[in-house]
């Protein structure tokens, strides 16, 4: 059974009858473990809807989504929540760190959502932060971090529960060019090293050199560019 993320002939409608809008039109994409794909396209092309369906935040009108080999297309809201918590890591436009938690606790709070936090969980969080160059920042609060450091914490937070799939929504939007390259390079390295299936939605075509595949989404239709 194929791992990673498979989206097969997914269509998403909004509204009914004459007012029906097709946000996604028979979209298909497959991303395997260790593969980093990018989706580019203009505003209003359907990228947000695409990422929401890939991330089990929104149900498709038609078609099938498989995460880690399992179909999620007909799951209940509660079951989808479990899929997000277990199998999907999100990296957003802004780091969305909790202002009153230090760097270490940003990761531990994610583990708490999944149950009791063990000593092994804390060791894993410490090692992950070390790997991402944040070993000296464990007790620092978000206000003391640079933009690039905040996004590195966000990457660590997305990886802490060892998900199968990583979804990044404009992860460089708030960064200058140098920091943006560093963050995308870091995501690419983690995807390869930890064998994650990853998709990055971005407007910034300068960041595509780190991606294995590039897709273009426009008017709800997805096509492979390279």
C-alpha positions in Angstrom: 0.0 0.0 0.0 1.4 3.4 -1.0 2.5 5.7 1.7 2.8 9.5 1.6 -0.1 11.5 0.2 -2.3 10.7 -2.8 -5.0 13.0 -4.1 -7.0 11.5 -6.9 -9.5 13.3 -9.2 -10.5 15.7 -6.4 -13.2 18.3 -7.1 -14.5 20.9 -4.7 -17.7 22.8 -5.2 -19.0 25.8 -3.3 -22.7 26.7 -3.5 -25.5 25.1 -5.5 -27.2 25.4 -8.9 -26.5 28.6 -10.8 -24.3 29.8 -7.9 -22.1 26.8 -7.8 -18.4 27.6 -8.0 -15.8 25.0 -8.8 -12.7 25.7 -6.7 -10.9 22.5 -7.6 -11.5 20.6 -10.9 -10.4 16.9 -10.9 -7.1 17.6 -9.2 -4.6 14.7 -8.8 -1.2 14.6 -7.2 1.0 11.9 -5.5 3.8 12.7 -3.1 5.9 9.9 -1.8 8.0 9.8 1.4 11.1 11.8 1.0 9.6 13.9 -1.8 9.2 17.7 -1.7 6.6 19.1 -4.1 5.6 22.7 -4.7 2.3 24.1 -5.9 2.4 27.6 -7.4 -0.4 29.7 -8.9 -2.0 33.2 -8.7 -4.3 34.4 -6.0 -7.8 32.8 -6.2 -6.4 29.8 -8.1 -7.6 27.3 -5.5 -4.4 26.9 -3.5 -6.0 27.4 -0.1 -8.8 24.9 -0.9 -6.2 22.4 -2.2 -4.1 22.7 1.0 -7.2 22.4 3.3 -8.3 19.2 1.6 -4.8 17.8 1.6 -4.6 18.6 5.3 -7.9 17.0 6.3 -9.4 20.4 7.2 -12.0 20.3 4.4 -13.8 17.4 2.6 -13.7 17.1 -1.2 -17.0 17.1 -3.1 -15.7 14.3 -5.3 -12.6 12.2 -5.5 -10.3 10.6 -3.0 -7.6 11.6 -0.6 -5.2 9.0 1.0 -2.8 9.8 3.8 -0.2 7.2 4.6 -2.1 4.7 2.5 -5.5 5.2 4.2 -8.5 6.9 2.6 -9.7 10.0 4.6 -12.5 11.0 2.1 -15.4 9.7 4.1 -14.2 10.2 7.6 -16.2 12.0 10.3 -15.0 15.4 11.7 -13.7 13.6 14.8 -11.8 11.0 12.7 -10.3 13.8 10.5 -9.1 15.6 13.7 -7.3 12.4 14.7 -5.7 12.2 11.2 -4.4 15.8 11.5 -3.0 15.1 15.0 -1.3 11.8 14.0 -0.3 12.1 10.4 0.0 15.7 9.3 2.4 18.5 10.2 1.5 22.1 9.2 3.9 25.0 8.6 2.0 28.2 8.1 2.7 31.7 6.6 3.6 33.1 10.0 5.0 30.9 12.7 1.9 31.2 14.9 3.9 30.5 18.0 2.1 30.8 21.4 3.6 34.0 22.9 3.6 32.8 26.5 5.4 29.5 25.8 9.1 29.1 25.4 10.7 27.2 22.5 10.7 23.8 24.2 7.1 24.2 25.4 5.9 25.1 21.9 6.7 21.4 21.0 5.7 19.8 24.2 2.2 21.3 24.0 1.7 19.5 20.7 2.6 16.2 22.4 0.2 17.0 25.2 -2.6 17.2 22.7 -2.0 13.6 21.8 -1.9 12.4 25.3 0.6 12.2 28.2 4.1 13.6 27.7 6.9 11.1 28.5 10.6 11.7 29.2 11.3 10.2 25.7 9.1 12.9 24.2 11.1 15.6 25.9 14.3 14.0 24.8 13.0 13.8 21.2 11.9 17.5 21.3 15.4 18.5 22.6 17.1 16.5 19.9 14.9 17.9 17.2 15.5 21.5 18.2 19.3 20.8 18.3 19.1 19.4 14.8 17.4 22.7 13.6 20.1 24.9 15.3 17.9 25.9 18.2 19.7 24.1 21.0 20.6 27.4 22.7 17.1 28.8 22.4 15.1 26.2 24.4 14.0 28.6 27.1 13.6 31.6 24.8 10.1 33.1 24.2 8.9 34.1 20.7 9.5 37.8 21.3 13.2 37.1 21.6 13.5 35.1 18.4 14.2 36.4 14.8 11.8 35.7 12.0 14.0 32.8 10.8 14.3 31.3 14.2 10.5 31.4 14.7 10.0 29.6 11.4 12.5 27.0 12.5 10.5 26.4 15.7 7.4 26.1 13.5 9.2 23.4 11.4 10.2 21.6 14.6 6.6 21.8 15.9 5.4 20.3 12.6 7.8 17.4 13.0 7.5 16.7 16.7 4.7 14.1 16.4 6.5 12.3 13.5 3.7 12.9 10.9 3.7 11.2 7.5 2.9 14.4 5.6 4.2 18.0 5.9 2.1 20.8 4.4 3.7 24.3 4.2 1.5 27.3 3.4 3.7 30.2 2.1 6.3 29.4 4.8 8.6 32.2 3.5 6.0 35.0 3.2 7.2 36.9 6.3 11.0 36.5 5.7 13.7 38.4 3.7 15.3 36.5 0.8 18.2 35.1 2.7 16.1 33.8 5.6 13.6 32.5 3.1 16.2 30.4 1.3 17.5 29.0 4.7 14.0 28.0 5.8 13.1 26.3 2.5 16.5 24.5 2.4 15.9 23.4 6.0 12.4 22.0 5.1 13.9 20.2 2.1 16.6 18.6 4.3 14.2 17.5 6.9 11.8 16.0 4.3 14.7 13.9 2.8 16.3 13.0 6.2 13.1 12.0 7.9 11.3 10.6 4.8 8.3 12.9 4.9 5.9 13.5 2.0 5.8 17.3 1.7 3.9 19.9 -0.3 4.7 23.7 -0.2 2.3 26.2 -1.5 4.1 29.3 -2.5 4.0 32.5 -4.6 7.8 32.8 -4.5 9.3 30.9 -7.5 12.8 31.6 -6.3 12.2 28.9 -3.7 11.5 26.1 -6.2 15.1 24.9 -6.7 14.8 22.8 -3.5 11.7 21.0 -4.8 11.6 17.6 -6.5 8.4 18.4 -8.4 6.6 21.7 -9.2 2.9 22.0 -10.0 0.9 24.9 -11.3 -2.6 25.5 -10.1 -4.9 27.9 -11.9 -8.7 28.1 -12.2 -8.9 25.0 -10.1 -6.8 22.9 -12.5 -3.5 21.4 -11.5 -0.7 20.6 -14.0 2.9 19.3 -13.6 5.5 21.9 -14.6 8.6 19.8 -13.8 
